[in-house]
Amino acid sequence: MSGGSSKNGAPKTADVIILGAGVMGASIAFHLARRKAGRVVVLDKDHAGSGSSGRSSAFIRMHYSFPSEVQLALISLKIFQHWRDIVGEGGEFRKTGFVRIVHPGETETLKKNVAMQLSLGAQVELIDRHQLKELEPDWQVDDVELAAYEPDSGYGDGNVVANDFLSRARELGATYLSKTRASDFLVEAGRIKGVQTDQCEIHAPIVIAATGPWTRPLFQHTGYDPPIETEYHQVAILKNAPTMKPAGAACIDSVTATYFRSDGSDKFLVGDFYGKRPVDPDNFPQRASDTELEEIIERAARRVPKLENAEVMRGVTGVYDVTPDSRALLGPVPGVDGLHICAGFSGMGFKISPAIGLVMSELILDGIATTVDLTPFRPTRFAEGKPIKAEFEYKDD
Ligand SMILES: Cc1cc2nc3c(=O)[nH]c(=O)nc-3n(C[C@H](O)[C@H](O)[C@H](O)COP(=O)(O)OP(=O)(O)OC[C@H]3O[C@@H](n4cnc5c(N)ncnc54)[C@H](O)[C@@H]3O)c2cc1C
């Protein structure tokens, strides 16, 4: 392949182009660079972590109802735990433990999912209301029959993960172009030839779109329409009330339809299950609504009553990229050889991003992802009428 670069310093050719430097694009770049995949170029229309990744609540947990997702979460946990050794950067992983509370009618489903997670190697146990109260004395747990508890889980930081992966990928030879938007794919006779950016053309035989909520419009000339909807979410950051326990467990609670966790030693984060669709990812409120945050906190306070006296410090707003089965589209795009998609992670991508980079790099370099089978996530599954359905799915999965 011929080399050279455009006037703005962008290379004219590459072996692999990755669109998007969120946790996914950066993770793919890291894993490809680690395997010496040739000239890897990462483009971001803005900067690393500026999309959903930098706004993520960044929960790290193993509790999923679909086994492949548990596998991806487990591989990722190991990478989060050994970040400096593997990635060579500082990282940010806080082990607080994680609790999953389900609707009282779904206790049997919880048991089955925990059994499946244990069989895959997750550290998880079922705890009853008394054990939960002992673990988290501030929580109101009268309605809880059983909960799943993961002592090793916690939370991270989307900005740190995207930037650490990207820094290491660059040290290993990848090229990064910020403020460079891909406006279209270059396709010839059913094969990807590269991308048209707002500054130049870059040619490559492999292109991966890890473009989060911006993905759908990018594909408009390809003949493949990724079924990704955008959904607006709001998150509250509160100052701990004086008597609140610092660094308590993270929790996803179906009863209050909220999720919450500590945020450092003196803050607390509360998020909502529900969001509004559609939303323009380039133009959505940067400031959360005070009334809506109050309503979310009120719900979470049914579980953590001390939140009623906690002061709201700020809100975080962000956009999910949601598919009809809430699972990502991973792999080759039909009709365009060499073009791959890695998007549609809903509110769940952060915790699996280290493993997603690994399996996407296997798919690109070996033709098949071997660490975890990606076939269920194939982009054609909806057209085939085969969305992912876990055996023991929760009503609000
Ligand atoms: C409020 C909120 C809370 C969340 N909480 C959690 C959580 O607790 N746990 C969890 O696991 N997940 C969570 N998520 C989901 C998780 O953050 C996302 O799944 C993950 O960050 C997706 O990463 P990404 O790299 O696919 O997308 P993004 O981070 O959105 O990155 C896409 C990048 O592509 C770039 N881009 C887009 N179009 C172009 C183009 N045409 N050319 C060049 N560049 C382009 C963008 O600038 C952006 O940087 C949350 C998300 C939000 C919004």
The ligand as a Tripos MOL2 file, in Angstrom:
@<TRIPOS>MOLECULE
LIG
   53    58     1     0     0
SMALL
NO_CHARGES

@<TRIPOS>ATOM
      1 C1        -25.5790    8.7720   31.0530 C.3       1 LIG1
      2 C2        -24.9550    7.4370   30.6840 C.ar      1 LIG1
      3 C3        -24.7220    6.4940   31.6630 C.ar      1 LIG1
      4 C4        -24.1460    5.2550   31.3230 C.ar      1 LIG1
      5 N1        -23.8560    4.3730   32.3200 N.ar      1 LIG1
      6 C5        -23.2350    3.1990   32.0170 C.ar      1 LIG1
      7 C6        -22.8250    2.3160   33.0350 C.ar      1 LIG1
      8 O1        -23.0360    2.5800   34.2260 O.2       1 LIG1
      9 N2        -22.1750    1.1590   32.6920 N.ar      1 LIG1
     10 C7        -21.9430    0.8420   31.3880 C.ar      1 LIG1
     11 O2        -21.3890   -0.2220   31.1330 O.2       1 LIG1
     12 N3        -22.3180    1.6680   30.3910 N.ar      1 LIG1
     13 C8        -22.9410    2.8380   30.6770 C.ar      1 LIG1
     14 N4        -23.3140    3.6880   29.6830 N.ar      1 LIG1
     15 C9        -23.1060    3.2890   28.3040 C.3       1 LIG1
     16 C10       -21.6680    3.4700   27.8800 C.3       1 LIG1
     17 O3        -21.1790    4.6890   28.3490 O.3       1 LIG1
     18 C11       -21.6240    3.3920   26.3580 C.3       1 LIG1
     19 O4        -22.1740    2.1490   25.9430 O.3       1 LIG1
     20 C12       -20.1870    3.4960   25.8430 C.3       1 LIG1
     21 O5        -19.5490    4.6380   26.3610 O.3       1 LIG1
     22 C13       -20.2240    3.5470   24.3330 C.3       1 LIG1
     23 O6        -18.9440    3.8290   23.8670 O.3       1 LIG1
     24 P1        -18.7050    4.0660   22.3150 P.3       1 LIG1
     25 O7        -17.2480    4.1700   22.1470 O.co2     1 LIG1
     26 O8        -19.4610    3.0340   21.5540 O.co2     1 LIG1
     27 O9        -19.4820    5.4330   21.9880 O.3       1 LIG1
     28 P2        -19.0840    6.9640   22.2620 P.3       1 LIG1
     29 O10       -18.4140    7.1400   23.5600 O.co2     1 LIG1
     30 O11       -20.3210    7.7650   22.0220 O.co2     1 LIG1
     31 O12       -18.0000    7.2630   21.1650 O.3       1 LIG1
     32 C14       -18.3060    7.4750   19.8230 C.3       1 LIG1
     33 C15       -17.2780    8.4580   19.2990 C.3       1 LIG1
     34 O13       -17.4180    8.5210   17.9010 O.3       1 LIG1
     35 C16       -17.1760    9.8390   17.4980 C.3       1 LIG1
     36 N5        -17.8520   10.0030   16.2050 N.ar      1 LIG1
     37 C17       -19.1660    9.8900   15.9540 C.ar      1 LIG1
     38 N6        -19.4250   10.0570   14.6400 N.ar      1 LIG1
     39 C18       -18.2340   10.2660   14.0510 C.ar      1 LIG1
     40 C19       -17.8380   10.4860   12.7110 C.ar      1 LIG1
     41 N7        -18.7270   10.5550   11.7180 N.pl3     1 LIG1
     42 N8        -16.5090   10.6620   12.4420 N.ar      1 LIG1
     43 C20       -15.5940   10.6140   13.4460 C.ar      1 LIG1
     44 N9        -15.9260   10.4070   14.7260 N.ar      1 LIG1
     45 C21       -17.2270   10.2300   15.0420 C.ar      1 LIG1
     46 C22       -17.7590   10.6880   18.6040 C.3       1 LIG1
     47 O14       -17.2090   11.9850   18.6590 O.3       1 LIG1
     48 C23       -17.4530    9.8550   19.8390 C.3       1 LIG1
     49 O15       -16.2490   10.2620   20.4760 O.3       1 LIG1
     50 C24       -23.8650    4.9500   29.9770 C.ar      1 LIG1
     51 C25       -24.1180    5.9130   28.9870 C.ar      1 LIG1
     52 C26       -24.6380    7.1460   29.3230 C.ar      1 LIG1
     53 C27       -24.8900    8.1660   28.2510 C.3       1 LIG1
@<TRIPOS>BOND
     1     1     2 1
     2     2     3 ar
     3     2    52 ar
     4     3     4 ar
     5     4     5 ar
     6     4    50 ar
     7     5     6 ar
     8     6     7 ar
     9     6    13 1
    10     7     8 2
    11     7     9 ar
    12     9    10 ar
    13    10    11 2
    14    10    12 ar
    15    12    13 ar
    16    13    14 ar
    17    14    15 1
    18    14    50 ar
    19    15    16 1
    20    16    17 1
    21    16    18 1
    22    18    19 1
    23    18    20 1
    24    20    21 1
    25    20    22 1
    26    22    23 1
    27    23    24 1
    28    24    25 2
    29    24    26 1
    30    24    27 1
    31    27    28 1
    32    28    29 2
    33    28    30 1
    34    28    31 1
    35    31    32 1
    36    32    33 1
    37    33    34 1
    38    33    48 1
    39    34    35 1
    40    35    36 1
    41    35    46 1
    42    36    37 ar
    43    36    45 ar
    44    37    38 ar
    45    38    39 ar
    46    39    40 ar
    47    39    45 ar
    48    40    41 1
    49    40    42 ar
    50    42    43 ar
    51    43    44 ar
    52    44    45 ar
    53    46    47 1
    54    46    48 1
    55    48    49 1
    56    50    51 ar
    57    51    52 ar
    58    52    53 1
@<TRIPOS>SUBSTRUCTURE
     1 LIG1         1 GROUP 0 **** ****
